[in-house]
Amino acid sequence: MGLFRAEGVVYKPVQETDTASPPPQPNQFYLTANVKAPRMAGFLVKVFVWLLESPILGGLLLYILKRNNLIHKFISYAELEDSPLYVPLHPYDSEDLKEQEIKHIDSDLSPPEKVQQAIDCLPVSSEKQPFFHRWTVLDYSKAYSSGDITPRIVAERFIAAVRESSNPPMKMSFFINYNEEDILKQATESTLRYKKGESISVLDGVLIAVKDEIDCSPYPTTGGTKWLHKLRPCTGDACCVMRLRLCGAILVGKTNMHELGAGTSGINPHYGVARNPYDPSKITGGSSSGSAAVVAAGLCPVALGVDGGGSVRMPAALCGVVGFKPTFGRIPLSGVLPLNWTVGMVGILAATVEDALVVYAAINGPLPSQQPTVSLPKVSFPLLKSATSISAIKLAKYDAWFNDCSDDIRVCCSRAVDKLCERYGWKVVEVTIPNIEVMRLAHYLTIGSECSTSLSSYLQKINCSDQGWDARVALSVYGSFSSQEYIKAQKIRNRQMQIHRNVFAKADVIVVPTTGVTAYEIKDDALKTGELDYIYGAALVRYQIAGNFLGLPAVTVPVGYDTAGLPIGLQFIGKPWSEPTLMHIAFAMQALCISEFRKPKVFHDLLYKE
């Protein structure tokens, strides 16, 4: 392939990289995504798969794709002196992390005890507001405790709502699997506990859905495929699920997802398209598509997802809910499909920031049997009941990056940041973050290599026809990456870790839109084959990568809508282990926007009074 070889970039030492802003020219260091691939679905994607999988043409085509999309220039043939960093673990330094208004939590507490500690940090909730308001964990708990309703009645309403949404004309495809008998059994047990005055925690009887990438009995874990659960049987609950059960939560089933998490749309040719409750003709985003949709539609106040490349935050933003991804290592990955072990993380999709905190309280902390490879800081919760928000916060903003989105998103997110600064006296610090697009490419190479490697033994045992067409394309590309390319991508990770460390020396968090576009239309030709739309895909993941590739905590909060009424999210990316500060900031942002939240077109009120 020497004839077609692209010239690689020579990176200067990271110590010579300047994160000060503004640069001499506004866009001097910002490279927009250079995606060269047409949208394909239906017959076209089948032809493309045939070409990719052919012995001779496939190799040539993959080479051209990688060259044209700048992987060769910025990674494959690049020259850089940095050492590779394979896992984004962050040693704790109390000098770097000085947080305000927090409560330290004893790591030996049980999940229900941690949940109670989180409840003690929340403001006293008022009566239901006149504006649109999704029912929260505390709303359910109070309704159960007062006897206004029982978990059993709520479970029955949930089952009826899922049936309605699953059938024509709606066909929302929220779930891959749910078991009515199991749901009612859990609900009956919770109802009896409330009648005896022996509820376990505020999560007792609360409905929580689980992405089908996380083990949860009695369901198989499909990963959005038709075959994976046959080769990897689910033998019990994942750690995060087990901790929720200990709190009394009702686990209601496995939500739909993009097959193998290998896409951003949430279109699954096997289990249907998880549709956006704000407009069922639009995508939810992926890959935690069903989890975002069930929270947006009011079926559950909280759902679990897995975030390997924005897979929690992206669909949360497109569906108008909160999406929270903690620091890498904060939540055990035991019982989660090992599709991308250095970039993936269990995350939370919730109706409110408060609900995200309550579930985070239940599931955080290492396994007792684990010996962490770095010193983990004690868990702390934000004191959200404080009369005033935290002070003197500095928000890092890279204008060229922040503005690389649709006009509706740019205007909405800019106004949200202005509101935040005006209300709380916080400041925006202009910064430059070099090589953001290079980081996206290095992350793609990393997540693809890890996915391909983790599935290699299984893929040898199945027929290609068992896989979706778009997943076959993704796996072909993933399998084309070499060990040399993977190592160079980890060198990029090390560079970006140092660059972001310099940014965080100037500010507390980085602020960006969550996605570059709002939810786009689901086209009929993609229903049976999935689709390849890397231009939209690049726009959706544009602001996600640091959270995964660098293991940083991040949270998205709904801040408005585009001209078509589709939700827009604003994202805050924090320093390692700064979850309390992130939640303080997200809570402050939510308080300024919550009165303008809109009811989705598809919405189920499970606490209505007869």
C-alpha positions in Angstrom: 0.0 0.0 0.0 3.1 2.3 -0.1 1.7 4.0 -3.2 -1.3 5.3 -1.2 0.5 5.9 2.0 -0.4 9.2 3.8 2.2 11.3 5.4 2.0 11.1 9.2 2.0 14.0 11.6 5.0 14.7 13.8 3.8 15.7 17.2 5.9 18.2 19.2 6.4 17.3 22.9 3.3 17.8 24.9 5.2 20.2 27.2 5.4 22.7 24.3 1.6 22.5 23.8 -0.2 25.7 24.9 -3.7 25.5 26.4 -3.9 29.3 26.8 -6.5 31.1 24.9 -7.2 32.8 22.6 -4.8 31.5 19.9 -3.4 34.0 17.4 -6.2 32.9 15.0 -9.6 31.8 16.4 -9.6 28.3 14.7 -5.8 27.9 14.4 -5.7 24.7 16.5 -9.2 23.3 15.9 -9.7 20.6 13.3 -13.3 19.9 12.3 -14.3 16.3 11.8 -13.2 15.1 8.4 -15.7 12.3 7.8 -15.6 10.9 4.3 -18.3 8.3 4.1 -21.8 8.5 2.6 -24.9 7.5 4.5 -25.8 3.9 3.7 -28.7 1.7 4.6 -30.8 -1.1 3.0 -29.4 -2.6 -0.2 -26.4 -0.2 -0.2 -25.2 -1.3 3.2 -25.5 -5.0 2.1 -23.3 -4.4 -0.9 -20.8 -2.5 1.2 -20.6 -5.4 3.7 -20.0 -7.8 0.8 -17.1 -5.7 -0.4 -15.6 -5.3 3.1 -15.7 -9.0 3.7 -14.2 -10.0 0.4 -10.6 -11.2 0.8 -8.9 -8.8 -1.7 -11.3 -5.8 -2.0 -12.0 -5.7 1.7 -8.4 -4.9 2.7 -8.0 -2.2 0.0 -11.3 -0.6 1.0 -10.5 -0.6 4.7 -7.1 1.0 3.9 -8.7 3.7 1.8 -11.4 4.4 4.5 -8.7 4.8 7.2 -6.6 7.0 5.0 -9.4 9.2 3.8 -10.7 9.7 7.4 -7.2 10.8 8.6 -6.5 7.8 10.8 -3.3 7.2 8.9 -2.2 10.8 9.1 -2.9 11.4 12.8 -2.3 7.9 14.2 -1.1 5.1 12.0 2.0 6.9 10.5 2.3 9.6 13.1 5.5 10.2 15.1 5.2 11.0 18.8 7.6 10.5 21.7 5.0 10.1 24.4 4.8 6.8 26.2 1.5 4.9 25.9 -1.1 5.1 28.7 -3.3 2.0 28.5 -5.8 2.5 31.3 -7.1 6.0 32.4 -6.6 5.5 36.1 -6.2 8.7 38.2 -4.2 8.8 41.4 -6.0 10.9 44.0 -4.4 14.2 45.0 -6.3 16.2 47.6 -4.4 19.3 46.7 -5.8 19.2 43.2 -9.3 18.6 44.3 -10.7 21.2 46.7 -14.4 20.8 46.8 -17.1 22.9 48.5 -20.2 21.9 50.3 -19.7 18.1 50.4 -20.3 15.3 52.9 -17.7 12.5 53.2 -19.2 9.0 53.2 -17.9 6.0 55.1 -17.0 3.4 52.5 -18.1 0.6 54.8 -21.8 1.6 54.7 -24.2 -0.7 52.9 -26.0 0.5 49.8 -29.2 1.4 51.7 -27.2 3.3 54.2 -25.4 5.2 51.4 -28.7 6.0 49.8 -29.9 7.5 53.1 -26.8 9.6 53.3 -27.6 10.9 49.8 -31.2 11.7 50.8 -29.9 13.7 53.7 -28.0 15.9 51.2 -31.0 16.8 49.2 -33.2 19.9 49.6 -36.6 19.4 51.2 -38.9 18.8 48.2 -41.9 21.0 47.7 -45.3 20.0 46.3 -45.6 19.2 42.6 -44.8 22.4 40.6 -47.2 23.9 38.0 -44.7 23.2 35.2 -44.1 19.8 33.6 -42.3 17.6 36.1 -41.3 13.9 35.9 -42.0 11.9 39.0 -38.8 11.4 41.0 -37.5 8.7 43.3 -38.7 10.7 46.3 -42.1 11.2 44.7 -42.6 7.4 44.5 -41.2 6.8 48.0 -43.6 9.4 49.5 -46.6 8.0 47.6 -45.8 4.5 48.8 -45.1 5.6 52.4 -48.4 7.6 52.6 -50.4 4.8 51.3 -51.6 6.8 48.3 -50.5 4.0 46.0 -48.6 0.8 46.2 -45.6 -0.6 44.3 -47.9 -3.3 43.0 -50.3 -0.8 41.4 -47.5 1.1 39.9 -46.0 -2.1 38.5 -49.4 -3.0 36.9 -49.6 0.4 35.3 -46.0 0.1 34.1 -46.8 -3.3 32.4 -49.9 -1.8 30.7 -47.9 1.2 29.5 -45.1 -1.0 28.1 -47.6 -3.2 26.3 -49.3 -0.1 24.8 -46.0 1.5 23.7 -44.7 -1.8 22.3 -47.6 -2.4 19.9 -48.9 -0.5 16.9 -49.3 2.3 16.3 -46.6 3.4 18.7 -43.9 0.6 18.4 -41.5 2.5 20.7 -39.3 -0.6 21.2 -38.1 0.5 24.6 -37.2 -3.0 25.9 -35.5 -6.0 24.5 -36.8 -8.2 27.4 -39.1 -7.7 30.3 -40.9 -10.3 32.5 -44.3 -9.4 33.8 -44.4 -12.2 36.4 -41.0 -11.2 37.8 -41.9 -7.5 37.9 -45.1 -8.2 39.8 -43.3 -10.6 42.2 -40.8 -7.8 43.1 -43.6 -5.3 43.4 -45.7 -7.5 45.7 -42.8 -8.1 48.0 -42.1 -4.3 48.1 -45.8 -3.6 48.8 -45.7 -6.0 51.8 -42.6 -4.2 53.2 -44.4 -0.9 53.1 -47.5 -2.3 54.7 -45.3 -3.6 57.6 -43.4 -0.3 57.8 -40.2 -2.1 56.9 -39.2 -0.4 53.6 -35.5 -0.8 52.9 -34.7 2.6 51.5 -36.3 5.3 49.3 -35.5 3.1 46.4 -37.8 0.4 47.7 -40.5 -0.2 45.0 -38.9 2.3 42.6 -38.9 1.0 39.0 -35.4 0.9 37.4 -34.6 -0.3 33.9 -31.2 -1.8 32.9 -29.4 -1.6 29.6 -29.0 -5.0 28.0 -25.3 -4.8 28.4 -25.5 -5.4 32.1 -26.3 -8.7 33.7 -29.7 -8.8 35.5 -31.5 -12.0 36.5 -33.7 -13.6 35.2 -32.8 -12.1 31.8 -30.2 -13.1 29.2 -27.7 -10.4 28.4 -27.8 -9.9 24.6 -25.8 -6.8 24.0 -28.4 -6.0 21.4 -27.5 -9.1 19.4 -29.4 -12.3 18.5 -26.4 -14.5 19.5 -24.2 -13.3 22.3 -26.4 -14.6 25.2 -26.2 -18.1 23.8 -22.4 -18.1 24.1 -22.1 -16.1 27.2 -25.0 -17.0 29.6 -26.0 -14.6 32.4 -25.4 -16.4 35.7 -26.4 -13.6 38.1 -26.6 -9.9 38.7 -24.0 -7.4 37.9 -22.5 -5.7 41.0 -24.5 -2.4 40.2 -27.7 -4.4 39.9 -27.1 -6.4 43.0 -26.7 -3.2 45.0 -29.9 -1.8 43.7 -31.7 -5.0 44.7 -30.3 -4.6 48.2 -32.0 -1.2 48.3 -35.4 -2.7 47.3 -35.6 -1.4 43.8 -37.7 -3.2 41.2 -35.6 -4.2 38.2 -38.1 -4.0 35.4 -36.2 -5.4 32.4 -33.5 -5.0 29.8 -33.6 -1.9 27.6 -33.0 -1.7 23.9 -29.6 -0.7 22.6 -27.5 -0.3 19.5 -26.1 -3.7 18.6 -22.9 -4.3 20.5 -22.9 -0.6 21.3 -21.3 -0.2 17.9 -23.2 2.9 16.8 -24.8 6.2 17.8 -28.3 6.1 16.4 -29.9 3.4 18.6 -31.4 1.7 15.5 -31.4 -2.0 16.2 -32.5 -4.3 13.3 -33.2 -7.2 15.6 -35.3 -5.7 18.3 -36.7 -2.6 16.6 -35.8 1.1 16.9 -36.0 2.7 20.3 -37.9 5.9 19.4 -37.6 9.3 20.9 -40.6 10.2 23.2 -40.3 13.8 22.1 -40.9 12.8 18.5 -41.2 9.1 17.7 -40.0 9.7 14.2 -36.6 10.6 15.6 -33.7 8.6 17.0 -33.0 8.4 20.7 -29.2 8.2 20.2 -27.2 5.3 21.4 -26.1 3.1 22.5 -28.1 3.3 25.8 -31.1 4.2 23.7 -33.9 2.4 25.5 -32.7 3.5 28.9 -32.9 7.2 27.9 -36.3 6.7 26.3 -37.9 5.0 29.3 -36.9 7.8 31.6 -38.0 10.5 29.2 -41.4 8.7 28.7 -42.0 8.6 32.5 -41.9 4.7 32.7 -39.0 4.8 35.2 -37.4 7.7 37.1 -34.0 6.1 36.6 -32.3 3.6 34.3 -28.8 2.2 34.1 -26.6 2.5 30.9 -23.0 1.9 29.9 -21.0 4.8 28.5 -18.1 3.8 26.3 -18.3 6.7 23.8 -21.0 9.0 25.2 -23.5 6.1 25.2 -25.2 7.5 28.4 -24.8 11.2 27.9 -25.7 11.4 24.2 -29.1 9.7 24.4 -29.8 11.5 27.6 -29.3 14.8 25.8 -31.4 13.8 22.8 -34.2 12.6 25.0 -34.2 15.5 27.5 -33.0 13.8 30.7 -30.0 13.8 32.9 -27.1 11.6 32.0 -24.2 11.0 34.5 -20.9 9.1 34.0 -18.6 8.9 37.0 -14.8 8.7 37.0 -13.3 5.5 35.6 -13.0 3.0 38.4 -15.7 4.5 40.6 -18.3 1.9 39.8 -17.3 -1.8 39.4 -17.7 -3.3 36.0 -18.3 -6.8 37.3 -21.2 -8.3 35.4 -21.0 -5.8 32.5 -20.2 -7.1 29.0 -16.5 -6.5 28.5 -16.9 -4.7 25.2 -14.5 -1.8 25.9 -12.7 -2.3 29.2 -10.6 0.9 29.3 -13.2 3.4 28.0 -16.6 1.9 29.2 -18.3 2.9 32.5 -21.6 2.2 34.1 -23.7 5.4 34.0 -27.0 6.7 35.2 -29.9 8.2 33.2 -32.4 10.0 35.4 -35.3 12.4 35.6 -33.4 14.8 37.8 -29.9 15.4 39.1 -31.2 14.4 42.6 -32.3 11.0 41.2 -28.9 10.5 39.6 -27.2 11.2 43.0 -29.5 8.7 44.8 -28.7 5.8 42.4 -25.0 6.8 42.3 -25.0 6.5 46.1 -26.4 3.0 45.8 -24.0 1.6 43.2 -20.6 3.3 43.8 -17.6 1.9 45.5 -15.1 -1.0 44.7 -15.9 -4.6 45.2 -14.7 -5.8 48.7 -12.6 -8.4 46.9 -10.9 -5.9 44.6 -7.6 -4.3 45.4 -7.6 -1.0 43.5 -4.4 -0.3 41.5 -4.5 3.4 42.4 -5.6 5.0 45.7 -9.3 5.9 45.4 -10.5 8.9 47.3 -13.3 8.5 49.8 -16.8 8.9 48.3 -18.3 12.3 48.9 -21.8 13.6 48.2 -22.8 17.2 47.3 -24.8 19.1 49.9 -27.5 20.2 47.5 -29.8 21.4 50.3 -27.5 24.3 50.9 -29.3 27.7 50.5 -26.7 29.0 48.1 -24.7 27.2 45.4 -21.0 26.7 45.6 -18.9 29.8 44.8 -16.1 31.0 42.6 -16.5 28.2 40.0 -14.5 28.6 36.8 -15.9 27.1 33.6 -13.3 26.3 30.9 -14.7 27.0 27.4 -13.0 26.4 24.1 -15.0 28.6 21.7 -14.0 26.9 18.4 -15.0 23.5 19.9 -18.1 24.8 21.7 -19.5 26.5 18.6 -19.0 23.5 16.3 -22.7 22.5 16.5 -26.0 23.5 15.0 -27.1 27.1 15.4 -30.0 26.1 17.7 -27.6 24.2 20.1 -25.0 26.9 20.0 -27.5 29.7 20.9 -29.3 27.6 23.6 -26.1 26.4 25.3 -24.5 29.8 25.2 -27.5 31.3 26.9 -27.5 28.6 29.5 -23.8 29.3 30.4 -24.6 33.0 30.5 -27.5 32.4 32.9 -25.3 30.3 35.1 -22.6 32.9 35.4 -25.1 35.8 35.9 -27.0 33.9 38.6 -24.1 32.5 40.6 -21.3 34.9 39.8 -19.2 32.1 38.2 -16.7 32.9 35.5 -15.9 31.5 32.0 -12.2 30.9 31.3 -11.3 30.8 27.6 -8.9 27.9 26.8 -7.5 26.0 23.9 -7.7 22.2 23.8 -5.4 21.0 21.0 -6.0 17.9 18.9 -9.6 17.2 19.9 -10.4 15.5 16.6 -7.2 13.4 16.9 -8.5 12.3 20.3 -11.8 11.2 18.7 -9.9 9.1 16.2 -7.7 7.6 18.8 -10.7 6.8 21.0 -12.5 5.2 18.0 -9.4 3.0 17.3 -9.2 2.1 21.0 -12.9 1.2 21.5 -12.9 -0.7 18.2 -9.8 -2.7 19.0 -11.1 -3.6 22.4 -14.5 -4.6 21.2 -13.0 -6.8 18.4 -10.6 -8.4 20.8 -13.2 -9.1 23.5 -15.6 -10.7 21.0 -13.0 -12.6 18.9 -13.6 -16.0 20.5 -17.4 -15.7 20.1 -17.3 -14.4 16.5 -15.5 -17.6 15.4 -18.5 -19.6 16.5 -21.3 -17.8 14.7 -22.4 -17.1 11.2 -22.1 -13.7 9.8 -25.8 -13.8 9.1 -26.5 -13.7 12.8 -25.2 -10.1 13.0 -26.8 -6.9 11.8 -25.5 -5.4 8.6 -24.3 -2.2 10.3 -22.6 -4.2 13.1 -20.8 -6.3 10.5 -19.3 -3.1 9.0 -18.2 -1.9 12.4 -16.6 -5.2 13.3 -14.8 -5.3 9.9 -13.3 -1.8 10.6 -12.5 -2.7 14.2 -10.7 -5.8 13.2 -8.5 -3.8 10.7 -6.6 -2.0 13.5 -3.1 -3.2 14.2 -1.3 -3.5 17.5 1.0 -0.7 16.4 -2.0 1.6 15.8 -3.5 0.7 19.1 -0.2 1.6 20.9 0.0 4.9 19.1 -3.6 5.6 20.1 -2.6 5.1 23.8 0.2 7.5 23.3 -2.4 10.0 22.2 -4.3 9.2 25.3 -1.3 10.1 27.4 -0.8 13.4 25.6 -4.5 14.3 26.1 -4.4 13.4 29.7 -1.6 15.9 30.2 -3.3 18.5 28.1 -6.5 18.2 30.1 -4.5 18.3 33.3 -3.2 21.7 32.2 -6.8 22.9 31.4 -8.0 21.8 34.8 -5.2 23.9 36.4 -7.1 26.9 35.1 -10.7 25.9 35.7 -13.0 23.5 37.7 -14.9 22.0 34.8 -15.0 22.1 31.0 -18.4 23.2 29.6 -19.6 22.2 26.1 -22.9 21.2 24.4 -23.6 17.5 24.8 -24.1 16.8 21.1 -23.5 18.7 17.9 -27.0 18.0 16.5 -30.4 17.2 18.0 -32.2 13.9 17.2 -32.5 13.2 13.5 -35.1 11.3 11.5 -35.4 7.5 11.5 -35.6 6.5 7.8 -37.5 3.4 6.7 -34.5 1.9 4.8 -32.6 1.5 8.1 -35.2 -0.5 10.0 -34.0 -3.9 8.8 -30.4 -3.3 8.1 -29.4 -0.5 10.5 -27.6 2.4 8.9 -24.1 3.9 8.4 -24.1 7.6 8.9 -20.7 8.6 10.2 -21.3 12.3 9.5 -24.2 12.4 12.0 -22.3 10.0 14.2 -19.2 12.3 14.4 -21.5 15.2 15.3 -23.2 13.2 18.1 -19.9 12.1 19.7 -18.1 15.4 19.2 -18.2 16.4 22.8 -18.2 12.9 24.5 -14.7 11.6 24.1 -12.7 13.0 27.0 -15.2 11.4 29.5 -14.3 8.0 28.1 -10.8 8.1 26.7 -9.5 10.0 29.7 -11.8 8.4 32.3 -13.2 11.8 33.4 -16.5 12.3 35.2 -19.2 14.1 33.1 -22.9 15.0 33.4 -25.4 16.3 30.9 -28.4 18.4 31.9 -31.3 19.4 29.6 -31.3 23.2 29.0 -33.7 23.8 26.2 -35.1 22.8 22.8 -34.5 23.4 19.1 -37.0 25.0 16.8 -38.6 21.6 16.2 -39.1 21.1 19.9 -36.3 18.5 20.3 -34.2 18.5 23.5 -30.8 20.1 23.9 -28.3 19.1 26.6 -25.4 21.0 28.1 -22.4 19.0 29.4 -19.9 19.5 32.2 -16.7 17.5 32.2 -14.9 17.4 35.6 -11.6 16.7 37.1 -11.0 13.1 38.2 -13.1 12.2 41.3 -14.9 15.5 41.2 -18.4 14.0 41.1 -19.7 16.2 44.0 -18.7 19.4 42.2 -20.2 18.2 38.9 -23.5 17.5 40.6 -23.5 20.9 42.3 -23.0 22.6 39.0 -25.6 20.3 37.2 -28.1 21.0 40.0 -27.6 24.7 39.7 -28.1 24.5 35.9 -31.2 22.4 36.4 -32.7 24.9 38.8 -32.5 27.6 36.1 -34.0 25.5 33.4 -36.5 23.2 35.1 -39.5 25.5 34.8 -39.2 25.4 31.0 -39.1 21.6 30.7 -41.7 20.3 28.2 -43.8 17.1 28.3 -42.8 14.6 25.6 -45.4 13.4 23.0 -45.2 9.9 24.5 -45.5 10.1 28.3 -46.9 7.8 31.0 -48.0 9.1 34.4 -47.7 6.1 36.7 -48.6 8.0 39.9 -51.9 9.5 38.7 -54.8 9.4 41.1 -58.0 7.6 40.2 
